[in-house]
Amino acid sequence: MKILVTGATGQLGSELISVLKNKSSEIGPIDKKYYKCDIFSADSGTLDISSKQNISYVFEKTKPDIVINCAAFTDVDACETKPELAMKVNAIGPFYLAKNCSKIAARLVHISTDYIFSGDNSKPYCEWDIASPCGIYGKSKLLGEKYINAQTDKFFIIRTSWLYGYNGKNFVKTILNLAKEKKQIKVVRDQIGTPTNANDLAHHILKIACTENYGIYHCSGNGHQTSWFDFASLIVKYAGLNCRVEPCSTQEFSRAARRPTYSVLDNLMLRCTVGDEMRIWQDALFAYINRLKLEGKI
């Protein structure tokens, strides 16, 4: 089996490759179907997914059985000022990937986001809920989903939220760095969601990808919903840092892109198919912080 991972140097792409090479995640071993697979990793330096010619060349060279698309333009504020780039990477890129996958009957796993929803809900979003993004990032990601659906039948669209991993930038690392430098930090408490550990997500991507249960999945951390403020408070607590976390409102921060007020996803499709082994988000965060401590990064 040949697997092509795009966005391979990002926090999810790098985690996927690590899990594939180690044949196990923090949750447990992966399916034995992957034990002898050939892994082809591509980042923005080796594959421009918005280039029709570039994608055709890589597909001809690798002839993948499974393509896992972790490539995305995820800077939500920059998307507001660079809509063309957002369109190319988040919509046109998936279109080309899906079209090439269809030609060779390869399976496409595409990572999407909670930002395709308005954030106006008061209960967790299911896969069938109507998408209504409020910013360019969400709109471009939703269009990417639609293009995939139109181009191939063998697709898995996996939506996640509040993702953090061991490689690259994320909210947990930002809070850890701020807490080391300052005695007090402010974090918004009126945005609600559930954090997702990239290791957990990688494990479930591989569970899903070797099946024929095609369609849309939600895959985020389990447990009670939380706010960015409570999330940050627990990060500081687990890390044992001497920093006070103060709550504030979204209005106190001037940002180019509107953030969803409510981003909780219900992993309904997971429970109905391959099973939902996503850890309680507090447990996954505790394991993440402990690993950083062992590696001397805290």
VMD Tcl script that draws the C-alpha trace (Angstrom):
set ca {
  {0.00 0.00 0.00}
  {1.27 3.45 -0.96}
  {0.26 6.48 1.11}
  {0.81 10.09 0.09}
  {0.65 12.63 2.94}
  {0.41 16.30 1.97}
  {1.24 19.02 4.48}
  {3.69 16.49 5.90}
  {5.71 18.93 8.00}
  {2.70 20.43 9.77}
  {1.52 19.35 13.21}
  {-0.94 16.76 11.89}
  {1.03 15.59 8.86}
  {4.18 15.00 10.90}
  {2.14 13.16 13.55}
  {0.62 10.90 10.92}
  {4.02 9.97 9.55}
  {5.32 9.33 13.06}
  {2.39 7.04 13.89}
  {2.81 5.18 10.58}
  {6.53 4.64 11.15}
  {6.09 3.60 14.79}
  {3.05 1.44 13.92}
  {1.35 2.80 17.02}
  {-0.16 5.92 18.55}
  {-0.66 6.94 22.16}
  {-4.06 5.23 21.93}
  {-2.62 1.94 20.71}
  {-1.38 0.01 17.64}
  {-2.65 0.86 14.19}
  {-4.11 -1.61 11.68}
  {-1.58 -4.17 10.42}
  {-2.48 -3.18 6.85}
  {-0.16 -0.22 7.32}
  {2.85 -2.18 8.60}
  {4.49 -2.57 5.19}
  {3.17 0.56 3.50}
  {5.30 2.98 1.49}
  {5.00 6.54 2.80}
  {5.43 9.51 0.49}
  {5.55 12.83 2.33}
  {5.04 16.16 0.62}
  {5.14 19.68 2.01}
  {4.69 23.07 0.36}
  {8.28 22.95 -0.83}
  {7.79 19.74 -2.80}
  {4.10 19.89 -3.72}
  {1.98 22.92 -4.55}
  {-1.50 21.43 -4.25}
  {-2.97 24.42 -6.08}
  {-0.93 23.47 -9.18}
  {-2.68 21.05 -11.54}
  {0.60 20.12 -13.19}
  {2.46 19.66 -9.91}
  {-0.20 17.32 -8.53}
  {-0.36 15.30 -11.76}
  {3.42 14.85 -11.67}
  {3.44 13.67 -8.03}
  {0.57 11.24 -8.65}
  {2.30 9.82 -11.71}
  {5.50 9.37 -9.70}
  {4.00 7.87 -6.53}
  {0.76 6.19 -7.72}
  {-0.78 6.33 -4.23}
  {-3.53 4.05 -2.93}
  {-4.43 6.53 -0.18}
  {-3.93 10.30 -0.15}
  {-4.19 12.09 3.21}
  {-4.49 15.83 2.66}
  {-3.23 17.77 5.68}
  {-2.19 20.78 3.58}
  {-4.16 23.94 4.31}
  {-3.91 27.69 4.69}
  {-4.99 27.84 8.35}
  {-4.14 31.42 9.32}
  {-7.76 32.53 9.69}
  {-6.90 36.23 9.98}
  {-4.59 36.15 6.94}
  {-7.34 34.42 4.96}
  {-9.44 37.59 5.28}
  {-6.76 39.66 3.54}
  {-5.56 36.89 1.17}
  {-8.77 35.30 -0.12}
  {-7.13 34.15 -3.38}
  {-4.49 32.18 -1.49}
  {-7.19 30.69 0.75}
  {-9.16 29.66 -2.33}
  {-6.14 28.10 -4.03}
  {-4.93 26.05 -1.07}
  {-8.20 25.21 0.72}
  {-10.54 24.72 -2.27}
  {-8.70 24.38 -5.61}
  {-6.03 22.10 -4.09}
  {-8.59 19.56 -2.78}
  {-10.36 19.76 -6.17}
  {-7.19 18.71 -8.01}
  {-6.38 16.02 -5.43}
  {-9.88 14.55 -5.68}
  {-9.82 14.59 -9.47}
  {-6.51 12.73 -9.60}
  {-7.64 10.27 -6.91}
  {-10.71 9.49 -8.99}
  {-8.58 8.70 -12.05}
  {-6.63 5.97 -10.24}
  {-9.35 4.86 -7.78}
  {-7.29 6.09 -4.80}
  {-8.93 6.97 -1.50}
  {-8.79 10.59 -0.41}
  {-8.76 11.60 3.25}
  {-9.26 15.34 3.60}
  {-8.96 17.28 6.86}
  {-11.58 19.96 7.37}
  {-12.63 22.20 10.24}
  {-15.28 23.36 12.69}
  {-15.03 26.77 10.98}
  {-17.42 25.57 8.25}
  {-20.20 26.12 10.83}
  {-21.56 29.49 11.96}
  {-20.79 28.90 15.63}
  {-24.32 29.92 16.63}
  {-25.36 26.49 17.92}
  {-25.92 25.63 21.56}
  {-25.47 21.86 21.12}
  {-22.70 19.85 19.40}
  {-22.67 19.91 15.61}
  {-23.42 16.60 13.87}
  {-22.16 15.72 10.40}
  {-25.58 16.45 8.90}
  {-25.92 19.95 10.32}
  {-26.07 22.78 7.80}
  {-22.76 24.51 7.17}
  {-22.74 28.30 7.27}
  {-19.21 29.69 7.67}
  {-18.71 33.25 8.84}
  {-15.25 33.93 7.40}
  {-13.03 33.33 4.37}
  {-11.19 30.44 6.00}
  {-14.39 28.51 6.70}
  {-15.85 29.38 3.30}
  {-12.75 28.16 1.47}
  {-12.66 24.93 3.48}
  {-16.36 24.29 2.83}
  {-15.87 24.82 -0.88}
  {-13.02 22.31 -0.76}
  {-15.42 19.78 0.76}
  {-17.95 20.40 -2.01}
  {-15.34 20.04 -4.75}
  {-14.19 16.71 -3.30}
  {-17.76 15.42 -3.14}
  {-18.26 16.35 -6.80}
  {-15.05 14.75 -8.06}
  {-14.75 11.38 -6.32}
  {-16.83 8.79 -4.48}
  {-13.91 7.41 -2.46}
  {-13.48 10.22 0.03}
  {-13.37 10.74 3.78}
  {-13.82 14.31 4.97}
  {-12.72 14.58 8.60}
  {-13.62 17.74 10.48}
  {-11.76 18.57 13.65}
  {-11.38 21.47 16.08}
  {-8.90 23.16 18.39}
  {-6.03 20.99 17.15}
  {-2.63 20.86 18.83}
  {0.37 18.62 18.13}
  {4.00 18.09 18.98}
  {5.31 19.77 15.83}
  {4.60 23.32 14.71}
  {2.69 26.18 16.32}
  {-0.52 25.77 18.29}
  {-2.52 27.23 21.18}
  {-0.97 24.99 23.84}
  {2.57 25.98 22.91}
  {1.59 29.65 22.73}
  {0.13 29.54 26.25}
  {3.18 27.68 27.58}
  {5.54 30.28 26.11}
  {3.48 33.21 27.42}
  {3.18 31.62 30.88}
  {6.96 31.28 31.07}
  {7.46 34.95 30.22}
  {4.60 36.64 32.06}
  {3.01 36.51 35.49}
  {-0.46 37.11 34.07}
  {-2.17 36.48 30.74}
  {-5.68 37.10 29.41}
  {-7.63 34.51 27.44}
  {-11.17 34.68 26.03}
  {-13.84 32.72 27.85}
  {-16.80 33.24 25.48}
  {-15.64 30.86 22.75}
  {-16.55 27.22 23.40}
  {-15.17 23.98 21.96}
  {-13.28 20.75 22.64}
  {-9.48 20.49 22.14}
  {-8.06 17.76 19.91}
  {-4.68 16.06 20.31}
  {-3.07 15.48 16.88}
  {-1.91 12.02 17.96}
  {-5.52 10.96 18.63}
  {-6.64 12.42 15.32}
  {-3.84 10.66 13.40}
  {-4.86 7.33 14.95}
  {-8.48 7.76 13.85}
  {-7.56 8.97 10.37}
  {-5.74 5.67 9.84}
  {-8.64 3.70 11.33}
  {-11.03 5.34 8.88}
  {-8.79 5.32 5.79}
  {-8.52 1.52 5.51}
  {-12.31 1.09 5.43}
  {-14.93 1.71 2.75}
  {-17.10 3.77 5.08}
  {-16.83 6.83 2.87}
  {-18.34 10.15 3.89}
  {-18.05 12.97 6.41}
  {-16.74 12.48 9.94}
  {-16.34 14.68 13.00}
  {-13.28 13.84 15.04}
  {-12.44 15.97 18.08}
  {-11.56 15.39 21.72}
  {-14.20 13.84 23.96}
  {-15.38 15.17 27.31}
  {-17.25 18.23 28.50}
  {-17.00 21.35 26.36}
  {-14.65 24.06 27.52}
  {-13.59 27.64 26.79}
  {-10.20 28.89 25.62}
  {-9.82 30.41 29.10}
  {-10.45 27.13 30.91}
  {-8.25 25.29 28.41}
  {-5.41 27.75 29.01}
  {-5.87 27.52 32.78}
  {-5.49 23.74 32.65}
  {-2.41 24.00 30.41}
  {-0.70 26.25 32.96}
  {-1.78 23.99 35.83}
  {-0.53 20.78 34.21}
  {2.75 22.45 33.29}
  {3.22 23.68 36.87}
  {3.93 27.25 35.76}
  {3.53 30.28 38.01}
  {1.22 32.40 35.88}
  {-2.27 33.74 36.51}
  {-4.78 33.26 33.70}
  {-7.48 35.94 33.58}
  {-10.74 35.68 31.57}
  {-11.77 38.28 29.02}
  {-14.29 38.66 26.20}
  {-13.80 38.25 22.47}
  {-14.59 41.95 22.03}
  {-11.43 42.84 23.95}
  {-9.33 41.34 21.14}
  {-9.40 43.00 17.74}
  {-9.01 40.23 15.12}
  {-9.54 40.35 11.37}
  {-11.60 37.16 11.28}
  {-14.61 36.35 13.41}
  {-14.19 33.21 15.53}
  {-17.06 30.73 16.01}
  {-18.65 31.24 19.40}
  {-19.51 27.55 19.65}
  {-17.32 24.89 17.99}
  {-18.22 21.62 19.71}
  {-18.37 18.69 17.28}
  {-20.27 15.45 17.86}
  {-18.26 12.37 16.69}
  {-21.46 10.64 15.59}
  {-20.16 8.99 12.41}
  {-17.16 7.61 14.30}
  {-19.42 5.95 16.86}
  {-21.60 4.50 14.10}
  {-18.71 3.02 12.08}
  {-15.12 2.42 13.23}
  {-15.67 3.39 16.88}
  {-14.78 6.51 18.82}
  {-11.55 6.06 20.80}
  {-10.77 9.77 21.05}
  {-9.50 10.41 24.56}
  {-11.17 12.73 27.04}
  {-9.49 15.98 26.09}
  {-8.14 16.61 29.61}
  {-6.42 13.20 29.60}
  {-4.94 13.79 26.15}
  {-3.66 17.22 27.24}
  {-2.13 15.74 30.42}
  {-0.25 13.15 28.34}
  {0.89 15.87 25.93}
  {2.25 18.11 28.71}
  {4.01 15.17 30.39}
  {5.74 14.25 27.13}
  {6.96 17.83 26.71}
  {8.32 17.69 30.26}
  {10.15 14.43 29.57}
  {11.66 15.97 26.44}
  {12.83 18.99 28.46}
  {10.61 21.40 26.55}
  {8.86 22.79 29.64}
}
mol new
graphics top color blue
foreach p $ca { graphics top sphere $p radius 0.5 }
foreach p [lrange $ca 0 end-1] q [lrange $ca 1 end] { graphics top cylinder $p $q radius 0.2 }
display resetview
